[in-house]
Amino acid sequence: MADILVIIPTYNERENITALCRELLATSQEIEILVVDDNSPDDTAKVVADLAATNERVHLVVREGKGGRGGAVLAGMAWGLARPYRLFFEMDADFSHRPCEVPLFLEAIRRADVVVGSRYLPSSRIVNWPRLRRFFSGWANRYARFFLGIPITDYTNGYRCYRREAAAAINPDAINARGYIVLSEIAVQLHSKDFKFAEVPTVFVNRRRGESNLSRREITSAFWGVLSLWWRYRRPLSP
């Protein structure tokens, strides 16, 4: 069995998933892939099942209904922790997270417990986001850092690598958030347990349709979600 498990949550990703899996597997012989599919109506699971039938490094878990990205990643970690993987990745299925950056994570994880692909390092880039979206995302991450105090610049990018010890320390039963705030809550949990974080630059390419328009609900959710995490975990405010 390989040392590295890449967890990919999917919902209607049949057009991307085969190419993504092949590109990931080509980056390292130590990689295996677990696709956690939320019963996609476009038969993403069938595409992955066909791929897994011909490649023992590809695995599939199908969940009933659309349970959300965070829950899919946690389910994938539970699956992986029942097996002897050493490192766990999470990434999106639409090529917004580039497989060619995996070696950067593998280098950084040597000196850390969790590595985050940050969109806000000097050498990072964001492609296909309008200015308002970039402003809101940057503001939301600075706001999260002020309240939560974790030494990272990107709380909501789902391109991450965890050591096994860190993955095992996540308490999924304590996570009641939904959406991308789950990523912040995982980081808060691990930071409170003194796991060490590192970041690597990334080129984030927004490939999803209809995500550029900010809603009042999205802004409100980000605002209250961070405050809720601060209150529940009682981290000191950053200076």
N, C-alpha and C positions, 0 to 999 in steps of 0.2 A: 504494500500500500504506500502511496505517495505521502509526503509530509505536509502538503499544502492543500487546503480545501477552499475553493472560491465559491461563495454562496451568491446566487443570482436570483432575486425575486422577479417573477414575471407575471404580467397580465396583458394578454394580446400582443405578444412579441414574436410571433412565428416568422416574421420577415427578417428579424435580426439574429435570432438565437443560434442558428446553426453556424453562421459566419463568426459570431462572437466566440462560441465554444472552440471552434477550430483555431482561431487566432490566439486565444488564451492557452490552449494546450501546446501550441507551438513555442510559447515563451519559455517553458520549462518542463522537463520530464517529471518534475516533482509535483506538478499541479494535477489535482482532480477537481471536477466541477459538480456542484449540486445545484440544480435548478429547482426552486420552490415556486410552483405555479398555483395561482389562486383560481383554478378551474376555468381557464380562459375560454371564452366562447369561440375564439378563432382557432382552437385546437393546437395551441402552443405545446401543450403537454404531449400530444401525439407526435409532434415533430421531435421533441426531446427524447421521447421513448424510442423512436426509430433510431435516433443517433446513439442512444445508450445501448441499443441492441448490437451495435457494431463497434462500440468503443467502451471498454470497461472502465475508463477514466471519467465517464459521464454518468451522473446519477440524477434521479428525479423523485421529488415528493410533490404530490398533488393535494392541495387543501380544498375543503368544501367552501365555496363562496369566496368573495373578495374580502379578505381579512386585513389588508393593508400591508405596506412595505415593511414596516417595523416588525410586525408579527411574523412575517415570512422569514425575515433574517433571524429572528430569535428561534423559530422552528428549525431553521437550517443549522444553527449553532448547536441546538440540542441533538440533532441527528449526528453532527460531526463529533460532538464530545463523547458520543457512545462508541467512537472509533478512535484509533491512535494518531490523529492528525496533530501536527505541531503548531501550525499557523492557520489562521482563518482570515480570509478576505471577504468583504462584501462589496458589491458593485452593481450598478444598474445594467439593464439588458439592452439599452438603446444606443450604445457606443458613445454616450455622453462621458463615460469614463473609459479612457483608452488603455487597452491591454498592454501596449508598448511601455507603459509606465510601471508595470509590475516590478521590474528590477530595482527601481528607485525605492519602492517599499521594502523589498527584501534586504537592501543595503541598510536602510534606516532602522529596521526592526532589530538589528543586531545591538543597538544601543537604547532600545525603548521597549515598552510593553504594548503600546498602541501607536500606530502611525496613521495620520490623517492626510489625505490628499487635499491640500488647501488651495482654494481659488484666490486667496488674498496674500500670497507671498509675492515678493517683487518680480520673480520670474514666471509667475502664473499668468494665465490668460482665460478670459471668459468669451466665448463665441456665441453669437446669435441671441444675446439678451439686449433688450432696449435699455436706455439710460435709467428709466424709472425703476425697472427691475433690479438693475445693478445697485442703484442707490439704496433701495429697500433692503436687499440682501446684505450689503455691506453694513448698513446701519443696524440691522437685526443681529448680526454677529458681534458687532461692538457692544451692543446692548447686552447680549447674552454673556459676553466676557466680563463686563462690569459686574453683573449680578452673580454669576456662577463661579468666576475666579479660576477657570481652568486655563492653563497657559497654551491655548491654541487660538488661531485666528479664524477658523472655519468650523462652526458647530453643526452645520446642517448638510454638509456634503457627504453622501453615502458611499464614498470610496475610501475604505479603511482596511487596515490589517491589524489583527490581534494575535498576540501570543496565546497559546492554549490556556495558560494560567489566568490571563485577563478574561478570555471568553468564559471560562468556568466560573469566574467571580461575579458575572452579571446575574442579577436576580430578576428574572422575567416576571415573577409574581408581583413585584413591587412596582412594575411599570404600568401605569394606567393612562399614559398619553397615547395619542394616535398621530399619524402623519410623521413629518420630519422632526417633530419635537422629540420623538423617541430617540433619535440620534444624540440629542443633547442630554437626555436622561441617562443613556448608557454612559456617556462621557462623565457625567456627574457621579454616577455610581462608582466608576473605576477610579476617578480622581480622589474620591473620598476614601478609597482603600489604598491610596498611595501608589497606584500604578503610574509609570512614567510615560508621558506622551511625547511624540515627535511629529513633525509635519514635513511633507515633501511638496514641491510645486507640482501643479497639474494644469493641463489645458482642458477646461470644461467646455463641452460643446452641447448647447441646448438643442436637442433634436425633436422635442415633443411639440405638437401643435396645441395652440390655445392656452399656453401657460404664460404668456407675456403680460396679460392684463391683471393688475393687482385688484383684489376685491377688499372691501372693508372687513369682511369676515376673516380673510387671510391675515390682514394687519392686526386685527384684534386678537386672533388666535396666537400669533407670535408674541404679542405683548403680554398677554395673560399666561401663556404657557411657560415663559421664562420666570415670571414672578411666582408661579405655582411651584416650579422646581426649586427656586431659591427658598421659598417658605418651607417646603417639605424636607429639604436636605440642610437648610440653615448654613449655607456657605458664607464666609465673610465677604463683604464687598471688596472688589479690587480697588487699589488706590488710584 
